[in-house]
Amino acid sequence: MNPLKKRLQSGERIAAAWVQLGNADIAEIMVHHGWNVLVIDGEHGRGGIEDWVAIARAVEAAGGEVVLRVPDGSDTVLKQVLDRGFRSLIVPMVNTAEQARSIAAAARYPGLGRRGYCAPIIRASNWGARPGYARDEASDDLLLMLQCEHVEAVGNLAEIAAVPGVDMVFIGPNDLAGSIDHLERMLEPAPQQLIRQIEETAAASGKPLATIVGAGRDWEDLWRLGYRFVIGTNDVSLLIEGARRTAADRDARPRPEPTAGY
């Protein structure tokens, strides 16, 4: 089974980092230095599907696991990324149970859904080396997280969470705040109330929650509140932080006076 799905089912809490730059070397470095679960951001990050596959290969070879946030939940996108071997997915901006049912159906083969068949010659089946992939393994392997990031989704969350095939609800706090005209003001009462409403609805439905560090909550807060999958930093921020820190260190050092005549 998908190791991430198995870890979540066993009750483990998973910490992850974003990959925004679409670079396999950067992702590999991150795995070797403490981030063994990486989320490739196909919605806002750089690169296309073959860049994402290259990242996945590098991460898996280094001993890590990848999750892919797809750009959207269309049949075409889901079919392509599943065929290329991605089995842990985050789908953004899911606002209704109808959308959730369509996504779950597009991601699973007939019997459970409508995913197109090409199992013997795709990376997901190890190029045909997994003969039971389509019949027995693909749906069990799939870890499907749907993003609740709009006020419309909050009212529909109980129905969304009840859709068969949906494994987790992922809160996108800034887009959620933006949907009520509070963009980048996540700490104000209105967006905080929406987040609490999502948490309460998810708990009542028995659906585990995922999110990002932020909106006034650090790692400890989120683990205490019962979140099971949390994304923290990203490759861009790590680069910015390192660049700023070393530049500040450089500028703080005294500079020798120039030698006269040179």
C-alpha positions as CSV (number, residue, x, y, z in Angstrom):
1,M,0.0,0.0,0.0
2,N,0.9,3.6,-0.4
3,P,3.2,4.2,2.6
4,L,1.8,7.7,3.3
5,K,-1.8,6.3,3.4
6,K,-0.7,3.4,5.6
7,R,1.1,5.8,8.0
8,L,-2.0,7.9,8.3
9,Q,-4.3,4.9,8.8
10,S,-2.0,3.8,11.6
11,G,-2.6,7.1,13.4
12,E,0.8,8.8,12.5
13,R,1.1,12.5,12.1
14,I,2.9,13.6,8.9
15,A,4.9,16.8,8.5
16,A,5.8,17.9,4.9
17,A,7.3,20.7,2.9
18,W,6.4,22.3,-0.4
19,V,8.3,22.0,-3.6
20,Q,7.6,25.2,-5.7
21,L,10.6,25.5,-8.0
22,G,10.1,22.3,-10.0
23,N,13.7,21.2,-9.5
24,A,14.5,17.5,-8.7
25,D,18.0,18.4,-7.2
26,I,16.5,20.8,-4.7
27,A,13.9,18.2,-3.7
28,E,16.5,15.6,-3.3
29,I,18.6,17.9,-1.1
30,M,15.5,18.5,1.1
31,V,14.9,14.8,1.6
32,H,18.6,14.3,2.7
33,H,18.3,17.1,5.2
34,G,15.2,16.2,7.1
35,W,12.1,16.6,4.9
36,N,11.2,13.1,3.8
37,V,7.6,14.0,2.7
38,L,7.5,16.7,0.0
39,V,4.4,18.2,-1.7
40,I,4.9,19.2,-5.3
41,D,2.8,22.2,-6.0
42,G,1.3,21.7,-9.4
43,E,-1.2,24.5,-8.8
44,H,1.1,27.5,-8.1
45,G,4.6,26.0,-8.5
46,R,6.9,25.8,-11.6
47,G,7.0,22.9,-14.1
48,G,4.7,20.4,-15.7
49,I,3.9,16.7,-15.4
50,E,7.3,15.4,-16.5
51,D,9.1,17.8,-14.1
52,W,6.9,16.4,-11.4
53,V,7.8,12.9,-12.3
54,A,11.5,13.7,-12.3
55,I,11.1,15.2,-8.8
56,A,9.2,12.1,-7.6
57,R,11.9,9.8,-8.9
58,A,14.6,11.8,-7.1
59,V,12.6,12.0,-3.8
60,E,11.8,8.3,-3.8
61,A,15.4,7.3,-4.7
62,A,16.5,9.4,-1.7
63,G,14.1,7.6,0.6
64,G,11.2,10.1,0.7
65,E,7.6,10.2,-0.5
66,V,5.8,12.7,-2.6
67,V,2.3,14.2,-2.7
68,L,1.2,16.1,-5.8
69,R,-1.2,19.1,-5.6
70,V,-2.7,19.0,-9.0
71,P,-3.6,22.3,-10.8
72,D,-7.3,21.3,-10.9
73,G,-9.6,18.3,-10.6
74,S,-10.4,17.7,-14.2
75,D,-10.6,14.2,-15.6
76,T,-7.7,14.8,-18.0
77,V,-5.3,16.1,-15.3
78,L,-6.2,13.3,-12.8
79,K,-5.9,10.6,-15.4
80,Q,-2.5,11.8,-16.5
81,V,-1.0,12.2,-13.1
82,L,-2.3,8.8,-11.9
83,D,-1.0,7.0,-14.9
84,R,2.4,8.7,-14.3
85,G,2.5,7.1,-10.9
86,F,1.3,9.7,-8.4
87,R,-0.9,8.1,-5.8
88,S,-1.1,10.8,-3.1
89,L,-3.0,13.9,-4.4
90,I,-4.3,17.2,-3.2
91,V,-7.1,18.7,-5.3
92,P,-7.7,22.4,-4.9
93,M,-10.9,24.5,-4.6
94,V,-13.5,21.8,-4.1
95,N,-16.7,23.5,-3.1
96,T,-19.5,21.0,-3.5
97,A,-20.3,17.3,-3.0
98,E,-20.9,17.1,-6.7
99,Q,-17.4,18.2,-7.4
100,A,-16.0,15.8,-4.8
101,R,-18.0,12.9,-6.4
102,S,-16.7,13.7,-9.8
103,I,-13.1,13.9,-8.6
104,A,-13.3,10.6,-6.7
105,A,-14.9,8.9,-9.8
106,A,-12.2,10.3,-12.2
107,A,-9.5,9.0,-9.9
108,R,-10.8,5.4,-9.6
109,Y,-11.3,2.6,-12.2
110,P,-14.8,1.3,-13.2
111,G,-16.6,-0.4,-10.4
112,L,-15.8,2.6,-8.3
113,G,-15.4,5.3,-10.8
114,R,-14.6,6.1,-14.5
115,R,-10.8,6.4,-14.7
116,G,-9.6,5.6,-18.2
117,Y,-7.8,2.3,-18.6
118,C,-4.3,1.8,-19.9
119,A,-2.9,-0.1,-16.9
120,P,-0.4,-2.5,-18.5
121,I,1.8,0.2,-20.1
122,I,1.9,3.0,-17.5
123,R,4.4,4.0,-14.8
124,A,1.7,3.5,-12.1
125,S,1.7,-0.3,-12.7
126,N,5.5,-0.4,-12.8
127,W,5.1,-0.7,-16.6
128,G,2.9,-3.8,-16.3
129,A,4.9,-5.5,-13.5
130,R,1.9,-5.2,-11.2
131,P,-0.7,-7.3,-12.9
132,G,-3.3,-6.6,-10.2
133,Y,-2.9,-2.9,-10.3
134,A,-6.2,-1.9,-12.0
135,R,-8.3,-4.6,-10.4
136,D,-7.1,-4.7,-6.8
137,E,-4.5,-2.1,-6.0
138,A,-5.1,1.3,-7.6
139,S,-8.0,2.4,-5.4
140,D,-6.3,1.1,-2.2
141,D,-3.2,3.0,-3.1
142,L,-4.9,6.3,-3.7
143,L,-4.7,9.0,-1.0
144,L,-7.1,11.7,-2.0
145,M,-7.2,15.1,-0.2
146,L,-9.7,17.7,-1.2
147,Q,-9.1,21.4,-0.4
148,C,-11.7,23.3,1.5
149,E,-10.7,26.9,0.8
150,H,-13.9,28.8,0.0
151,V,-16.8,29.8,2.2
152,E,-19.1,27.8,-0.1
153,A,-17.2,24.6,0.7
154,V,-17.6,25.2,4.5
155,G,-21.4,24.9,4.2
156,N,-21.1,21.8,2.1
157,L,-18.3,20.1,4.0
158,A,-20.3,17.4,5.7
159,E,-21.5,16.2,2.3
160,I,-18.0,16.5,0.7
161,A,-16.5,14.5,3.6
162,A,-19.0,11.8,3.1
163,V,-18.1,11.1,-0.5
164,P,-16.6,7.6,-0.9
165,G,-12.9,7.8,-1.9
166,V,-12.2,11.1,-0.1
167,D,-9.6,10.4,2.5
168,M,-8.8,13.9,4.0
169,V,-10.0,17.5,4.0
170,F,-7.2,20.0,3.5
171,I,-7.8,23.6,4.7
172,G,-6.4,26.4,2.6
173,P,-6.6,29.2,5.1
174,N,-5.6,32.2,3.0
175,D,-7.9,31.4,0.1
176,L,-10.6,30.7,2.6
177,A,-10.1,34.1,4.1
178,G,-10.0,35.7,0.7
179,S,-13.4,34.2,-0.2
180,I,-14.9,36.4,2.5
181,D,-12.8,39.5,1.5
182,H,-10.2,38.9,4.3
183,L,-7.2,38.0,2.1
184,E,-3.9,38.0,4.1
185,R,-6.0,38.7,7.2
186,M,-6.4,35.2,8.4
187,L,-6.1,36.1,12.1
188,E,-9.3,38.2,12.1
189,P,-12.4,36.7,13.8
190,A,-14.4,35.9,10.6
191,P,-11.8,33.6,8.9
192,Q,-10.9,32.1,12.3
193,Q,-14.5,31.2,12.8
194,L,-14.7,29.5,9.4
195,I,-11.6,27.4,10.3
196,R,-13.2,26.3,13.6
197,Q,-16.4,25.4,11.7
198,I,-14.4,23.2,9.3
199,E,-12.6,21.6,12.2
200,E,-15.9,20.8,14.0
201,T,-17.6,19.5,10.8
202,A,-14.6,17.3,10.0
203,A,-14.5,15.9,13.5
204,A,-18.2,15.1,13.4
205,S,-17.7,13.3,10.1
206,G,-14.6,11.4,11.3
207,K,-12.6,12.8,8.4
208,P,-8.9,13.6,9.2
209,L,-7.7,17.2,8.5
210,A,-4.7,18.5,6.7
211,T,-3.4,22.1,6.4
212,I,-0.4,24.4,6.3
213,V,1.4,26.0,9.2
214,G,0.1,29.5,9.6
215,A,-3.2,31.4,10.3
216,G,-2.0,31.8,13.8
217,R,-1.2,28.1,14.4
218,D,2.3,26.6,14.6
219,W,3.2,22.9,14.5
220,E,2.4,22.3,18.1
221,D,-1.0,24.0,17.9
222,L,-2.0,21.9,14.8
223,W,-0.9,18.6,16.3
224,R,-2.8,19.4,19.5
225,L,-5.9,20.2,17.4
226,G,-5.7,16.8,15.8
227,Y,-4.4,17.7,12.3
228,R,-2.8,14.6,10.7
229,F,-1.0,16.1,7.7
230,V,0.7,19.5,7.9
231,I,2.9,21.3,5.4
232,G,5.4,23.8,6.7
233,T,8.1,25.5,4.8
234,N,8.9,25.5,1.0
235,D,12.0,25.5,-1.1
236,V,11.6,29.2,-2.1
237,S,11.3,30.4,1.5
238,L,14.3,28.3,2.5
239,L,16.4,29.9,-0.3
240,I,15.2,33.4,0.7
241,E,15.9,32.8,4.3
242,G,19.4,31.5,3.6
243,A,20.2,34.3,1.2
244,R,19.0,37.0,3.7
245,R,20.8,35.4,6.6
246,T,24.1,35.1,4.9
247,A,23.8,38.6,3.4
248,A,23.2,40.0,6.8
249,D,26.1,38.1,8.2
250,R,28.3,39.5,5.4
251,D,27.2,43.0,6.0
252,A,27.7,42.8,9.7
253,R,31.4,41.9,9.4
254,P,33.9,44.8,9.5
255,R,35.6,45.5,6.2
256,P,39.3,46.2,5.9
257,E,40.3,49.7,4.8
258,P,41.4,49.7,1.2
259,T,45.2,49.9,0.6
260,A,46.2,53.3,-0.8
261,G,46.8,53.3,-4.5
262,Y,44.8,50.1,-5.2
